[in-house]
C-alpha cells in the first residue's frame, strides 16, 4: 500500500510535519505504556530520522491515529523497520505501506526484530507477511522499563521480509506432522515445549506472555529461558523460523541443503 491509499476506511500516509510526528510519538507511548513525557521514540528523534531519509507512516481511521511505523535505509538494498504498531486489524496496512516505501527506493528486503514469546506477532510476521526468522538475539536491548517489557529479559527474533515475493496468505497448519513428532523438552507449565523431526523443530510459547509477565514475572522468565534454549540450539544447527500456528507453536525448518 502506498502512502495516501485507503483500505476499509483507513488511510495510511507518510508523516513529515512536527505536529504529525508528535502525535505518532504519543501513540507509541500509549502502546508501550510509557508517560507521554518519555515516549519510546521522541518526536525530535522521529523528525531527525525522516530528515535523514527514513520514513514514518501513520494509519488514520477517519481522523483518529490508529497505527504507525518507522523505517530507515540499510545497506545492500535493504531497509530496517525500527518500530511498527497498530490497532487490531490494521497492522497489515501499515506494514504494506512501509514495504511499498522501501521497494520504491529499490530495497529488496526489510528486517526488524520482535519478542519471540508474543505468538500473535510471530504469526503476523511469519505467516501473514511471509517473513523468515533468521537470528535469535539474547537480551538484545538489555533492561527495558516500559509498561509492556519491564521485568523481563529482552530477547528478540530478527526476521527478514522479501519485498519482491508475492503476497502470502495463511496456509495449512501442519499440526498432524507436529503432533506425531517426539517431544524433546518440557515447558514451564508442565506441557510439551518442543518436538523434533528430521527437518523440523516445533516450539510452543505461552498464550499471552504480556499478561503472564504482569501476573507472574518469575513464570514469564522461565518461559523466556526455556524458549531461548530451544531457539539457540536449533539456529546453531541451521534451522530458521518459518511459521507459527494458531495454537502457539513455532515451526523451525531447514533447507534441503542443510537437512
Backbone torsions as a table, in degrees:
resi	resn	phi	psi	omega
1	UNK	NA	129.9	178.9
2	UNK	-87.9	161.2	178.1
3	UNK	-59.3	134.7	179.4
4	UNK	94.0	-12.2	178.4
5	UNK	-73.8	157.3	-178.0
6	UNK	-127.5	133.4	175.4
7	UNK	-134.4	127.8	177.8
8	UNK	51.0	39.9	176.7
9	UNK	80.8	2.3	-179.2
10	UNK	-107.2	129.9	177.7
11	UNK	-104.0	131.9	176.1
12	UNK	-116.7	125.7	-179.8
13	UNK	-146.1	159.9	177.1
14	UNK	-75.4	150.8	-176.5
15	UNK	-119.8	130.7	-179.9
16	UNK	-126.9	-22.3	-172.4
17	UNK	-83.5	156.7	-175.6
18	UNK	-61.4	-45.0	-178.5
19	UNK	-64.6	-41.9	179.7
20	UNK	-64.7	-40.5	179.0
21	UNK	-68.6	-35.7	175.9
22	UNK	-63.6	-38.6	177.8
23	UNK	-65.4	-38.3	176.9
24	UNK	-64.5	-42.4	177.6
25	UNK	-59.6	-42.3	177.0
26	UNK	-63.0	-40.5	179.5
27	UNK	-61.0	-44.9	178.5
28	UNK	-63.4	-35.9	176.1
29	UNK	-60.1	-43.0	-179.5
30	UNK	-66.2	-39.7	-179.4
31	UNK	-65.4	-43.6	-176.8
32	UNK	-96.4	11.1	172.9
33	UNK	56.4	47.8	174.2
34	UNK	-114.3	157.1	174.3
35	UNK	-59.8	145.5	178.1
36	UNK	-66.2	-14.5	175.3
37	UNK	-80.3	-10.0	179.7
38	UNK	-138.9	64.7	-177.2
39	UNK	-70.5	154.7	175.9
40	UNK	-59.6	-36.3	178.0
41	UNK	-128.5	97.0	-179.6
42	UNK	-61.5	153.9	-177.8
43	UNK	-58.6	-37.2	-178.5
44	UNK	-68.2	-31.6	176.2
45	UNK	-69.3	-43.4	177.3
46	UNK	-59.6	-42.6	-179.5
47	UNK	-63.1	-40.7	178.7
48	UNK	-64.4	-40.3	179.7
49	UNK	-64.8	-41.5	177.5
50	UNK	-64.1	-43.3	-179.5
51	UNK	-63.0	-29.4	-178.7
52	UNK	-85.2	1.7	177.7
53	UNK	107.6	1.8	175.7
54	UNK	-81.1	-172.2	-177.6
55	UNK	-142.2	138.1	169.1
56	UNK	-114.5	122.9	175.4
57	UNK	-111.5	143.8	179.0
58	UNK	-131.5	142.0	176.6
59	UNK	-104.7	132.0	-179.1
60	UNK	-120.4	123.3	172.8
61	UNK	-95.3	93.1	-167.3
62	UNK	70.7	-122.0	176.7
63	UNK	-96.0	-5.9	-174.9
64	UNK	-86.7	128.4	174.9
65	UNK	-70.3	121.9	-172.6
66	UNK	-125.7	5.3	178.7
67	UNK	177.1	158.9	179.4
68	UNK	-161.6	157.5	177.7
69	UNK	-148.7	158.0	179.6
70	UNK	-135.2	132.6	178.9
71	UNK	-139.3	152.8	176.5
72	UNK	-130.8	157.8	177.7
73	UNK	-75.3	142.0	177.4
74	UNK	-119.4	-177.7	-179.3
75	UNK	-78.1	160.9	170.7
76	UNK	54.7	54.2	175.1
77	UNK	56.2	37.7	176.6
78	UNK	-122.9	164.1	173.6
79	UNK	-132.0	160.4	178.9
80	UNK	-124.9	126.0	177.3
81	UNK	-89.8	110.9	-178.1
82	UNK	-71.5	-40.0	-177.1
83	UNK	-163.0	147.4	173.7
84	UNK	-152.2	135.8	178.3
85	UNK	-152.3	147.0	-179.1
86	UNK	-157.9	155.3	173.2
87	UNK	-60.6	154.9	-175.3
88	UNK	-52.5	129.2	178.0
89	UNK	93.1	-9.9	-176.5
90	UNK	-108.1	-3.4	-177.3
91	UNK	-60.4	-37.3	-177.8
92	UNK	-65.6	-41.0	179.1
93	UNK	-62.8	-42.0	180.0
94	UNK	-65.7	-44.0	-177.1
95	UNK	-69.1	-37.9	178.6
96	UNK	-65.6	-36.3	176.8
97	UNK	-64.7	-41.9	178.3
98	UNK	-63.2	-43.0	178.9
99	UNK	-65.1	-38.9	178.9
100	UNK	-64.6	-39.8	176.6
101	UNK	-59.8	-46.4	-178.2
102	UNK	-65.2	-44.8	-179.9
103	UNK	-62.7	-34.9	178.9
104	UNK	-64.7	-21.8	177.2
105	UNK	-94.7	5.4	178.0
106	UNK	92.6	6.9	179.5
107	UNK	-73.1	140.3	178.2
108	UNK	-99.7	-13.6	-177.8
109	UNK	-151.7	163.7	175.4
110	UNK	-136.8	141.0	178.5
111	UNK	-121.2	152.3	171.2
112	UNK	-162.8	173.4	177.8
113	UNK	-121.6	156.5	173.6
114	UNK	-151.6	164.1	179.2
115	UNK	-71.6	116.0	-176.4
116	UNK	-66.2	-15.2	178.6
117	UNK	-82.6	-8.6	178.5
118	UNK	-89.9	95.1	-172.7
119	UNK	-60.7	-38.2	-177.8
120	UNK	-65.7	-34.8	177.1
121	UNK	-71.0	-36.7	177.1
122	UNK	-62.8	-42.0	-179.8
123	UNK	-65.8	-41.9	178.3
124	UNK	-61.1	-49.3	-175.4
125	UNK	-69.2	-45.8	-172.0
126	UNK	-85.9	-33.1	-173.6
127	UNK	-101.3	-53.3	-175.9
128	UNK	-71.6	-44.0	178.6
129	UNK	-83.7	-29.2	-177.8
130	UNK	85.1	21.2	176.1
131	UNK	-75.3	168.1	-179.5
132	UNK	-125.7	134.2	176.3
133	UNK	-78.5	117.4	-170.6
134	UNK	-114.1	-12.1	-173.5
135	UNK	-155.9	132.8	175.9
136	UNK	-105.8	123.3	-174.7
137	UNK	-111.7	119.2	-177.4
138	UNK	-83.2	124.0	177.0
139	UNK	46.5	52.9	-169.4
140	UNK	-57.1	-45.1	-177.0
141	UNK	-95.3	-6.5	-170.1
142	UNK	73.0	-163.3	-179.1
143	UNK	-60.9	135.1	177.2
144	UNK	-118.2	142.8	-172.9
145	UNK	-117.1	13.4	176.1
146	UNK	-75.7	171.2	-174.9
147	UNK	-76.0	-6.0	179.3
148	UNK	-99.4	-41.9	-172.6
149	UNK	-103.1	-8.1	-175.0
150	UNK	-56.7	133.9	176.6
151	UNK	92.3	-0.6	-179.1
152	UNK	-120.1	168.2	171.5
153	UNK	-90.6	143.1	-166.2
154	UNK	-94.8	53.8	174.5
155	UNK	-61.6	145.3	179.2
156	UNK	-139.5	149.3	174.2
157	UNK	-106.8	123.6	175.3
158	UNK	-83.0	132.6	174.9
159	UNK	-120.1	150.9	176.5
160	UNK	-120.3	128.9	-177.3
161	UNK	-113.0	117.8	178.8
162	UNK	-78.1	109.2	-176.5
163	UNK	-75.4	-11.1	179.9
164	UNK	-93.7	-9.1	-178.0
165	UNK	-77.8	153.4	177.2
166	UNK	-65.8	156.2	177.7
167	UNK	-59.4	134.6	-178.2
168	UNK	-97.5	171.1	175.2
169	UNK	-141.3	166.8	-179.4
170	UNK	-64.0	124.6	-179.1
171	UNK	-103.9	-171.4	-179.0
172	UNK	-65.1	150.0	-175.9
173	UNK	-78.6	-29.1	-178.3
174	UNK	66.6	32.0	-175.9
175	UNK	-70.4	-28.5	-178.4
176	UNK	-63.4	-48.3	178.6
177	UNK	-59.8	-42.7	179.8
178	UNK	-61.8	-47.8	-174.5
179	UNK	-69.3	-20.3	177.3
180	UNK	-86.8	-13.2	-178.7
181	UNK	-76.5	149.0	-179.5
182	UNK	-65.4	141.3	173.5
183	UNK	-76.5	135.7	-177.2
184	UNK	-121.2	-13.2	178.4
185	UNK	-147.6	153.1	179.6
186	UNK	-107.1	137.3	-178.7
187	UNK	-81.9	163.8	178.1
188	UNK	-58.3	-24.8	179.2
189	UNK	-87.4	5.0	178.1
190	UNK	92.0	-11.2	177.9
191	UNK	-85.1	-176.0	178.3
192	UNK	-73.7	130.6	176.7
193	UNK	-93.3	-44.5	-174.7
194	UNK	-141.8	144.9	172.5
195	UNK	-124.6	156.1	-175.7
196	UNK	-141.2	133.3	170.9
197	UNK	-116.1	-169.3	-177.5
198	UNK	-69.4	-39.2	-176.0
199	UNK	-117.6	3.3	-178.4
200	UNK	-138.1	148.2	166.2
201	UNK	-123.3	137.9	176.5
202	UNK	-117.5	135.5	-177.9
203	UNK	-134.6	132.0	-177.7
204	UNK	-95.9	145.7	174.0
205	UNK	-120.1	161.4	-179.4
206	UNK	-65.4	158.1	-177.2
207	UNK	-59.5	-42.5	-177.7
208	UNK	-148.3	92.0	-176.1
209	UNK	-66.8	-31.1	-179.1
210	UNK	-65.4	-45.0	178.0
211	UNK	-66.9	-40.4	179.2
212	UNK	-63.9	-40.8	179.6
213	UNK	-61.8	-37.6	179.2
214	UNK	-71.9	-37.8	-175.3
215	UNK	-86.0	-35.4	-174.1
216	UNK	-149.0	79.6	-176.6
217	UNK	-57.4	-35.1	-178.8
218	UNK	-65.7	-40.6	177.8
219	UNK	-66.6	-40.6	178.6
220	UNK	-61.2	-38.8	180.0
221	UNK	-69.5	-34.0	175.2
222	UNK	-63.3	-41.4	175.5
223	UNK	-61.0	-43.2	-179.9
224	UNK	-54.9	-50.7	-176.4
225	UNK	-68.1	-37.2	-178.7
226	UNK	-66.8	-46.6	179.5
227	UNK	-67.2	-40.2	177.9
228	UNK	-54.5	-45.1	-177.4
229	UNK	-62.3	-41.5	178.9
230	UNK	-63.8	-47.7	-176.7
231	UNK	-65.7	-45.4	-178.5
232	UNK	-61.8	-41.1	178.5
233	UNK	-65.0	-45.3	-178.2
234	UNK	-67.1	-43.8	-179.4
235	UNK	-64.6	-35.6	178.0
236	UNK	-63.3	-24.6	179.5
237	UNK	-94.0	4.3	176.4
238	UNK	96.8	7.0	176.5
239	UNK	-77.4	154.4	174.4
240	UNK	-135.2	150.9	-178.8
241	UNK	-80.2	121.1	-174.7
242	UNK	-122.3	-9.9	-178.0
243	UNK	-162.3	166.0	176.4
244	UNK	-147.6	125.6	-178.2
245	UNK	-81.4	165.9	178.1
246	UNK	-66.0	-23.6	-179.2
247	UNK	-99.0	19.4	167.6
248	UNK	90.5	24.2	178.7
249	UNK	-110.1	123.5	170.1
250	UNK	-72.6	147.2	163.9
251	UNK	-109.8	126.0	173.6
252	UNK	-116.3	130.2	-173.1
253	UNK	-128.2	158.5	173.2
254	UNK	-113.6	151.5	175.8
255	UNK	-74.3	166.4	177.8
256	UNK	-56.7	-38.8	-177.5
257	UNK	-64.2	-34.2	-176.5
258	UNK	-90.7	-16.9	-174.1
259	UNK	-69.6	NA	NA
